[in-house]
Amino acid sequence: VFFSSIKGFCVAGACICFFVLWFFISQIYGVIPIAVSIDQLKLFILTLYIPLLSLYLINERIITPPQIIRSAIYASFTYITIKLLALLLYSFHVIDLPYLVTYFQLRMMSMSIFSGVARVQFSTDIATPYLILFVLFSEELGPRLSGRFKILYLVLSLISNLISYSRLLIAVYLISLFLYLLWVPFKEKLKCSLIACTLATCLIVFCGPENFFNGLTHRYTGKSTHISDEIRVDQSKSLFKEYVDYPYFGKGLGGYAADSIRSQTGQFNMHSYEVQWLAFLMQFGLFGIIFLLLPVLFIAFRLIYPGPYLMNTSFFILFSLWIVSGFTNPYLISLQSGVIYTLFASIPYQLKVGRERLECSTL
């Protein structure tokens, strides 16, 4: 345990030194406002703090992976319930939701879905679909959630994801269900398929077939979607052009392309882009991006290395999907992102315990 703790402190120290170095790089060039660099530095520290602290506590045997997973699931369930309850109260004119969003300075994305229904997505929504697989595999991972809770979470999270109206979140929700069904017995496949068909039918009837399919078509092929994709293409060109000018060490923390600033409202978050991996490449350069990928590759390797559980493959695919989402969405660094990294990083610890118990039972 002692040497494991020392190793953890060394990793944390190396990460801090890395980001401090790239903070100074951004100031050496003199083209990035210090407030913008500090804003991104805070995001990286916030993202790293949760997994590093959690893994330290696991190594010290203060907490266990099942406790972490259970806490994340219950926190997500609480958030989903509050969100849906707030929307319900707003629809009956009991509360003024736009005022509350402004008062608490929440970042909310909104657009029309169909007549009388609008998109409502907060930054916390990004974790919901990724937790689906943890809920479904709760028996294997340790939290041991009841069947009723699982169904309730699946239903409420589905409604929440549909209201979020995000192509990524809806796709991740469906892929998580598919990854679970790959490894379960036929009877479980049949049961889950019947539940999914029932939910889909109820949803279509509730929304109305025309509204449902128009809303779905509008989100994937509508004019606003086309404009959004064009913006990502323009961002990619601008960011790669900046990378060519600073190929080895990048522009440093907080770097941005002056001709393609994503956020026109935020004073300090000009460094944030949908094509986040290209933004990282521009900010950290070739040498920096290699170091940045090391913890990602470490988690991915730990997910597929333990074996022999087939569910490892499902979580590896889901984690890969999370990383790849950084090419289309700016979600890779935040408090919620730190929780997601923690969940994936804690899985190998729990599987190790499971293998040890299996070995003891066979002796």
N, C-alpha and C positions, 0 to 999 in steps of 0.2 A: 504494500500500500504506500509506503514511504517513497519508494522509487517511482511509483506511478504518479504520486502527487508532484514530485520534482519534475517529472516529464511534462505534466500539465502546466506547471508554472513556466517552464521553458517555452512551451508552445504559445502560451498567452503572451510572454515577453517578446517572442519573435514576431507575432502578429502586430503588437503595438509598435515595435521598431519599424516594421514594414510600412505601416500606414503613416507614421510620423515622418519617415523618410520621403514618402510620396507627397506628403503635405508640404514639406520644404521644397520639393521639386516644383510644385505648383507656384510657389512664391518666388523661386529663383527666376523663372521666366518673366514674372511680373505682368502676366496677362489675365490672371484669375483673381478676382476680389477675394480677400481673406475670409470674408463672411461666407462665401459660397463653398470654399474649401473646408471650412469648419463644419458647415452643414452636412456635407457628405461624410466627413470624418466621424461625426456623431452617429450617422446612420450605420456605418460599418462597425463602430464600437458597440452600438445597441444590438446589431445582428449577431456579433460574436459573443457578447456577454452571456446570453441565455444558454447556448450549447456548451460553452466552456465551463460555466458554473455548474450546469446540470451534470456534465460528465465528471467533474471533480467530485460532486456530492455522491454520484453513483460509485466512483472508485473508493470513496471514504465510507461507503455503506451507510450513508445518512438517509438516502432515499433510494428507491428501486425504479427500474424502467416502467413496470406496470403503474406505479404511482404517477409518474410523469405523463404517461399515455392517458390514464384515467382523468387526471386533472385537465389536460388539454381538451379531451372530449367533453367533459362536463362544462368547461368554460365556453367551448364552442356552442354547446346546446343552450346554455344560458343566453349567449349573445343572439343566437337565432330566434329564441323565444321572445326576447325583448324587441328585436327588430320587427318581427311579424306582429307582435302586440301593438307596437307603436304605429305601424302602418294601418292596422285595423282601427285603432282609436282615431287616427287622422282621417280615415275614410268616413267616419261618423262625426267628424268635426268636433271631437272631444279635445284634441291637442293640436297645436300649430307646429307641425313637424319642420317646415322650412325655418321657422324662428329658432327652434331648438338646435337645428344643425348649425345655424349661424352663431348662436350664442355659445355653443360648446366648441366652435371652430372645427367642426368635422368636415372631412373631405368627402363629398358625395358626388357620384356621377349619375346623371339623370338624362333620360330621353324618352320619347313616346314609344310604347310597345304597340298598343292599339287603343281605340277610343275608351277613355276613362281609366286606363292603366298605364303607369309610367315606370321606367327603370329606376331602381334605387339600389345603388351599390356603394358600400363603404370599403375602406382598405382592409378591414377585418375579414371581409368575405373571401379573401383569397385562400384562407386556410380550410374553409368548410369542405370543398369537394375532396381535398387530399386526405381528410380525416375519415372519409367513408370506408376506405380499406382497413384502417385501424379499428374502426367500429366492427366491421364484419369479421375480422380476424382476432377479435378481442379474447376469445377462448385460448388461442395459441399464444397471444402476447401477454396474457396475465390479468387484465382488468376484469374479465368475466362479466360482461354486461348481460342483462336479462334480454330475452327475445323481444319483449314488449318495448323496452327502451330502444333496441336496435331499429325496430320498425318505425317507432315514433321519430327517431333521429333521421332515418332515411326519408320519411315523408316531409318533415319540416325543412330539412336541408335541401330537398328537391324544390320545394316552394321558394325558399330563400334564393337558391341559385337561379331559378327561372326569373324571379323578380330582379335579380342582379343583371340579367340580360347580357351576360358576358359569354362570348363564344368559347373562350378558354375554359371558364369555370363549368359550363354545361358539358363541354367535351370531357373534361377531367372527371366529372361525376359519372358519366356513362362508361368511360374507360375503367374507372375504379370498380364499378359493378362487373364489368367484363373480366377483369383480372381476378376478381374473387371467384367468379363462376368457372374459371378455367380449372381450378384445383379441387372443387368440392364434388361430392358424389352426385350421381344422376338425380336422386330424389331431391337433393338440395337445389340442384339446378332447376328442376321442374317447379319446386315451390317458389323460388325466387323469381322465375320467369312469370308465373301466375300473378304474383304480387306486383311485379313491374307492369304487366299488361293491365291489371286492374287500376293501378294508379294512373297510368297513361290515359285509359278510357275515362276515368273520373275527371281528370284534368281537361281533356278535350271537351267533354260535356259541360263542365263548369264554365270554361272560357267561351265555348261556342266554336264549332269546327272552323268556321271562316276566320274568326279572330285569331285562333290558335295558329293556323297554318300561314295566315298573312303575317303575323308577328314573327314567326320562325323564318319565313322567306325574307322578310324585311331585314332581319338581323344578319343574315348570311349573304344576301345578294343585293341589299338596298343601296341607295345612293350614299347615305351616311357611312356605310361600311366601306364602300369604294373609296370615298374621300379619306377615311381613316387609314386604309391600306396605302394610298398614295402618299400620305404624310410619312408613313414608315419608310417608304422607298426613298423619299427626299432626305429623311434623316440619315438613312444608311449612306447615301452618297456624300453628304456633308461630313459625317463622322469619319468615314474612311479617308476622305481628303485631308482632314485634320491629322489622322493617324500617320499618313504618308509624310507629313511635315515634322512629326515627332515620333519616329518609328520605334526607338529602343526603350525609352523611359516614359513616353507619353507626355501629356501636358500636366500631369499631376492631379491630385485630388481636387474635385470641383470643376475639372475641365469641361468645356462645352464648345460647340461650334457656333460661332457668332451669327452665322447666316441661317441657323436652324435651331432656335431655342424652343423647346417643347412647351415649357410652362411660361405663359405670359403674365400670369397673376402672382406667382410666387416670387418673392424678392430674392431668396437665396437658393432655390432649388432648380436653377438653370442647368445643373448637371444631370438632371433626370430625363431619361429617354425611354420610349417603348422598346427600341432595339438596344436593350441594356448591355448585351455582351459586346456589341460594337462600341458602345460608349465606354465600357471598361477598357477595351483595347486602345481607344484613343486616349484615355486618362492614364493608363498604367504602362502602355507600350508592350513590346514583345517580352521583355524580361519580367515586367511586373505581372502580366497576365498569367505567365507560367506559375509564379508563386501563388497567385490568386486561385488558380485551379487545384493546387495541392490538397486543401481540405475537402474540396468537392470530390476529387478522385479517391481520397482516403475513405470517405463515407461510402462511395459507390463500391469500392473494393471490399469493404467490410460487409456490405449487404450481400454480395454474391459469394464471398469466401467461406462463410461458416458451413453451408450445406448441412444436412442433406434435404432440408425442408424446401419443398417446391414453392412455398409462398415467398421465399427469398427473391425468386425471379420476379414475382408480382411487384414487390416493393422496390426492387432495382429498376424495373420499367417505370414505375410511378415516380421515383426519384429522378430518373433520366428525363421524364416529361416535365418535371418541375424545373430542372436546369435549362432544358431547351426552351421553356416558356420565356426565358430571358431574352429571346430574339424578337418577341412580339409584345412583351409587357414589362413594365418597370417594377416588378415585385420582388426581386432577388435580395434586396437589402431593406430591412425594416424590423420592427419588433415582432410582427407576425411571421416574417421570414425566419427569424431566429428560432421561433417555436417549431417551425416545420423542419429546419435542420436538426434541431434537438430530437424530434421524434424519430427521424430516420437514423440518426447516429445512435440512439438508444436501443434500436432493434437488435443489433448483434449481441449486446450485453444480455438481453433477455433470452435470445436463442442459445447463448452459451450456457446459461443456467438450465435451460430445458435439456440440453445435451448431457450436462453433468448429472441431472436427475435420471435421465434415461440410462446412462451408463451404470449408475448406482443400483438401479432397479434390475439390471441384467446380471449383476455380479452374484 
